[in-house]
Amino acid sequence: MKPTIKERIKNYFKTKKWWSIALDFLFYLLILLFLIPSTRRTVWPVLMRTVLHPPLKKVSTVPEKTLGERDLQWPLTTLEGRKVTLGDYKGRVLFVNLWATWCPPCRAEMPGIEKLFREYGDRVTFLMIAGDTPQKVKEYLKDHKYTFPVLIQTVATPPSLKTRSIPTTFIIDKQGNIVLEHKGASKWNARKIRRILDELLEER
């Protein structure tokens, strides 16, 4: 004879450790928050920013790799439909972020990127490259009042920027060296990131 629901609950609390019960509760709470539309738009991004994606622990300006000719020829499109290539921004300090409107970690790090853009956008070129339709991106930017520029990805990511996950962020110096590559969301409006950008901007 199968145990009743009441008996199952009683056995659950009898056999489980308190910390295991707490973890189970937290897990189901997170699932619930993600399923409810209102909390998915508000609570979930905050949780992603503060708990699941801490700030970068270690950063360095030692170049990891350099953009090649194939990378620079990468075709992109502005939200207005103008065709550009990555090479059009050669010689500048670049903050390149690969993202999409449907990606929760991407959405979680956007407020920090917006703050960084408002401080450095006149000196650093921000290329927020979305794997999305222009219309969805325009609606997303309008709803959240983001002002950073967005480019639309129309073909596969070139070799030096290729990644299996989003968001992925690159900081590139004036010579085309990738000095920082990070997979996953992070708190980009951080002192260590601003310090890196300042150093790169001073280079000739």
Wavefront OBJ file of the C-alpha trace (Angstrom):
o trace
v 0.000 0.000 0.000
v 1.357 3.367 -1.043
v 1.979 5.913 1.738
v -0.387 8.852 1.901
v 0.700 12.425 1.181
v 0.662 13.158 4.901
v 2.948 10.198 5.573
v 5.304 11.228 2.753
v 5.613 14.718 4.199
v 6.255 13.316 7.670
v 8.946 10.942 6.317
v 10.526 13.787 4.340
v 11.068 15.934 7.443
v 12.157 12.906 9.466
v 14.838 11.701 7.029
v 16.148 15.025 5.669
v 18.790 17.199 7.314
v 17.757 20.798 8.058
v 20.226 22.226 5.528
v 18.951 19.846 2.856
v 15.380 21.007 3.501
v 16.538 24.633 3.256
v 18.248 23.956 -0.096
v 15.141 22.218 -1.428
v 13.001 25.158 -0.338
v 15.375 27.639 -1.986
v 15.415 25.629 -5.211
v 11.635 25.523 -5.514
v 11.399 29.198 -4.566
v 13.758 30.104 -7.431
v 11.711 28.025 -9.851
v 8.537 29.754 -8.664
v 10.094 33.207 -9.067
v 11.168 32.358 -12.593
v 7.720 31.069 -13.595
v 5.777 34.117 -12.405
v 5.977 36.801 -15.160
v 6.058 39.788 -12.789
v 8.927 38.423 -10.673
v 10.759 37.162 -13.755
v 10.988 40.787 -14.915
v 11.907 42.304 -11.548
v 13.128 39.960 -8.802
v 14.950 37.483 -11.029
v 17.350 40.013 -12.664
v 18.228 41.425 -9.229
v 18.882 37.924 -7.888
v 21.046 37.086 -10.888
v 23.109 40.245 -10.379
v 23.632 39.943 -6.636
v 23.848 36.188 -5.999
v 24.503 34.115 -9.094
v 26.980 36.442 -10.824
v 29.501 38.100 -8.500
v 31.964 40.678 -9.853
v 35.134 39.607 -11.615
v 37.706 38.452 -9.071
v 40.794 38.888 -11.217
v 41.386 40.970 -14.311
v 44.511 41.664 -16.336
v 45.504 43.862 -19.273
v 47.913 41.252 -20.661
v 46.662 40.534 -24.234
v 45.210 37.047 -24.647
v 44.790 37.189 -28.440
v 44.616 39.707 -31.267
v 41.825 40.344 -33.758
v 42.705 39.010 -37.211
v 41.580 40.160 -40.632
v 38.689 37.698 -40.648
v 37.503 39.062 -37.298
v 37.645 42.649 -38.560
v 35.557 41.738 -41.620
v 32.669 40.523 -39.424
v 29.511 42.111 -40.902
v 27.039 43.686 -38.492
v 23.945 45.861 -38.795
v 22.844 48.899 -36.810
v 19.284 49.117 -35.495
v 18.603 51.562 -38.329
v 19.700 48.973 -40.908
v 23.126 50.418 -41.784
v 25.802 47.837 -42.652
v 29.085 48.018 -40.711
v 32.001 45.729 -39.926
v 34.008 45.246 -36.762
v 36.949 46.759 -38.637
v 35.118 50.095 -38.833
v 35.959 50.532 -35.142
v 39.654 49.690 -35.486
v 42.014 51.887 -33.471
v 39.573 52.438 -30.602
v 39.201 50.937 -27.153
v 36.249 48.539 -27.500
v 33.812 47.052 -25.015
v 32.163 44.196 -26.923
v 29.259 42.296 -25.390
v 27.473 39.352 -27.059
v 23.929 39.038 -25.740
v 20.213 38.513 -26.497
v 16.975 39.874 -25.076
v 15.754 36.365 -24.124
v 18.889 35.569 -22.050
v 18.360 36.064 -18.245
v 22.086 36.454 -17.377
v 22.423 38.981 -20.212
v 19.513 40.988 -18.871
v 20.909 40.791 -15.338
v 24.167 42.573 -16.194
v 22.614 45.302 -18.378
v 22.104 47.937 -15.626
v 25.814 47.834 -14.780
v 26.799 48.093 -18.444
v 24.456 51.054 -18.885
v 26.124 52.863 -15.966
v 29.567 52.121 -17.387
v 28.458 53.361 -20.810
v 27.155 56.625 -19.410
v 30.556 57.259 -17.824
v 32.815 56.042 -20.650
v 30.641 56.110 -23.764
v 32.300 59.256 -25.109
v 35.775 57.654 -24.956
v 35.233 53.896 -25.199
v 33.273 52.365 -28.094
v 30.559 50.073 -26.741
v 29.447 47.386 -29.187
v 26.480 45.562 -27.698
v 26.021 42.835 -30.303
v 22.639 41.125 -30.107
v 21.612 37.802 -31.588
v 18.060 39.060 -31.933
v 15.722 40.901 -34.286
v 15.996 44.713 -34.437
v 12.377 45.101 -33.365
v 12.807 43.030 -30.189
v 15.969 44.934 -29.299
v 14.313 48.314 -29.852
v 11.395 47.346 -27.614
v 13.761 46.025 -24.933
v 15.884 49.195 -24.939
v 12.789 51.373 -24.775
v 11.208 49.394 -21.916
v 14.374 49.585 -19.806
v 15.519 53.056 -20.900
v 18.953 51.810 -21.979
v 20.989 54.183 -24.124
v 24.002 52.083 -25.159
v 24.333 51.381 -28.904
v 23.357 47.945 -30.199
v 24.438 46.104 -33.335
v 22.630 43.096 -34.780
v 24.548 39.911 -35.530
v 23.567 38.490 -38.936
v 26.266 35.837 -39.506
v 28.337 33.505 -37.326
v 30.747 34.991 -34.773
v 34.343 35.192 -36.118
v 37.162 32.996 -34.685
v 38.646 35.335 -32.050
v 35.220 36.196 -30.603
v 33.647 32.762 -30.947
v 31.862 31.548 -27.835
v 29.459 28.787 -26.864
v 27.568 30.867 -24.336
v 26.159 34.318 -23.763
v 26.699 36.766 -22.366
v 30.358 36.953 -23.308
v 32.257 40.209 -22.993
v 35.547 41.355 -24.515
v 37.622 44.444 -23.805
v 39.899 45.250 -26.753
v 42.729 47.779 -26.881
v 43.542 50.242 -29.685
v 45.878 47.722 -31.352
v 43.149 45.085 -31.550
v 44.429 42.988 -28.659
v 41.776 41.246 -26.571
v 42.925 42.105 -23.056
v 39.891 40.665 -21.274
v 37.428 37.915 -22.178
v 34.703 36.885 -19.756
v 31.898 34.347 -20.196
v 28.811 34.912 -18.056
v 27.285 37.963 -16.427
v 29.250 40.223 -14.129
v 29.176 43.636 -12.461
v 30.868 45.672 -15.163
v 30.491 49.030 -13.457
v 33.336 48.133 -11.109
v 36.468 49.986 -10.058
v 38.806 47.359 -11.541
v 37.071 47.579 -14.934
v 37.218 51.365 -14.944
v 40.906 51.140 -14.079
v 41.534 48.877 -17.082
v 39.644 51.222 -19.403
v 41.590 54.208 -18.082
v 44.900 52.435 -18.733
v 43.874 51.460 -22.269
v 42.694 54.981 -23.060
v 46.094 56.388 -22.043
v 47.939 54.118 -24.469
v 48.927 55.584 -27.849
l 1 2 3 4 5 6 7 8 9 10 11 12 13 14 15 16 17 18 19 20 21 22 23 24 25 26 27 28 29 30 31 32 33 34 35 36 37 38 39 40 41 42 43 44 45 46 47 48 49 50 51 52 53 54 55 56 57 58 59 60 61 62 63 64 65 66 67 68 69 70 71 72 73 74 75 76 77 78 79 80 81 82 83 84 85 86 87 88 89 90 91 92 93 94 95 96 97 98 99 100 101 102 103 104 105 106 107 108 109 110 111 112 113 114 115 116 117 118 119 120 121 122 123 124 125 126 127 128 129 130 131 132 133 134 135 136 137 138 139 140 141 142 143 144 145 146 147 148 149 150 151 152 153 154 155 156 157 158 159 160 161 162 163 164 165 166 167 168 169 170 171 172 173 174 175 176 177 178 179 180 181 182 183 184 185 186 187 188 189 190 191 192 193 194 195 196 197 198 199 200 201 202 203 204
